[in-house]
Amino acid sequence: MVRKDCCGWVERGRSRLLFRSVRRLMLKVIMRHRCLYLTVLALPFLVLRCPAAHAQENPLGNVQTAQPAPKPVVKPEVTEGPDAARDATSHPTRTIRVESNLVLVPLTVTDDRNRLVTGLERDNFYLYENNQPQTIKTFSTDDAPVSIGIVFDLSGSMMSKFGRARKALSEFMRTSNPQDEFFVVGFNDRPAVIVDYTSNVDDVDARMVMLRPERRTALIDAAYLGLNKLKDAKYERKALLIISDGGDNRSRYVESELRRAVRESDTQIYSIGIFDVYAATPEEKSGPTLLMDICEMTGGRMFRVTDADELGDIAARISAELRNEYVLGFKPTDLRHDGNWRKLKVKMNAPAGLPPLTVHNRQGYYAPSE
């Protein structure tokens, strides 16, 4: 009887030990899976807080604006002989396209109703540098491909206009030369390249649809970054299109620095200004003046829009102007390499029967410096 009770006691002890071991093992498994389960639940919140996922909310990221570039100069004529290689590399940058001292001046012509005028000939133009007449050596109207930078406003005030502005950008690219290349600089508090050089319009559209306007307006910094980015352009013809609804209220650079960079660049600037004439802030009131000035300096134009529904037509018009430019080439009679600013002026010898015509050309360029 005692032996039987003893065996039962041992058996019950073994059962309890086995039960406790199993329970501890199950608790470990449960705790392990519980941690995994909680981690999985927390993943979306962790992802939302990481910079990569936050890029859609603020796509510009922690991007620094470009530093002021040194003063560009034009490339001098390359001579034959042992000094040719040294001469070719002694002046690596330029402010206006020069080939063997040939200065090329792209321009457009409009009539008294602001319509584009095509079909003109070399004899319809007179060209002056510092008020001195120059001989037009070359003349072309080719639809050559262009490297185009887009500076797109992503500040909070663009929220109600963003969809139409994005469609206008798509219209602009789709009516351009199929060989044109584009990049997009988006800006709010700071600028950033959000689409690098591409000729694929669908790629740009896909990126733009993911963005959301917010925050303030660093317009000057964005234009500066766009001009610097165009130094990497594939084509010699370069243009910058600025789409914005107001003036600057956030940039590190100032207007005088941007104007200097514009004068030193070999870039035509166009802009589409979407302005609120009734509720504009002081910064927004200054926006049209700045955009108009930098466009006129380069032979481009500013189009002022008060109805966002007009954006598509305006964008298509700018595309048409870039595809229907005249390009005049001349060799300056002033051969000094003094690095000075030289004013350019183009006058018209319009064919009989045409209304008064207006020429839109860059205002000048910097001569080479020794």
Secondary structure, 3 states (H helix, E strand, C coil): CHHHHHHHHHHHHHHHHHHHHHHHHHHHHHHHHHHHHHHHHHHHHHHHHCHHHHCCCCCCCCCCCCCCCCCCCCCCCCCCCCCHHHHHHCCCCCCCCEECCEEEEEEEEECCCCCECCCCCHHHEEEEECCEEECEEEEECCCCCCEEEEEEECCHHHHHHHHHHHHHHHHHHHCCCCCCEEEEEEECCCEEEEEEEECCHHHHHHHHCCCCCCCCCCHHHHHHHHHHHHHHCCCCCEEEEEEECCCCCCCCCCHHHHHHHHHHCCCEEEEEEECCCCCCCHHHHHHHHHHHHHHHHECCCEEEECCHHHHHHHHHHHHHHHHCCEEEEECCCCCCCECCEEEEEEEECCCCCCCCCEEEEECEEECCEC
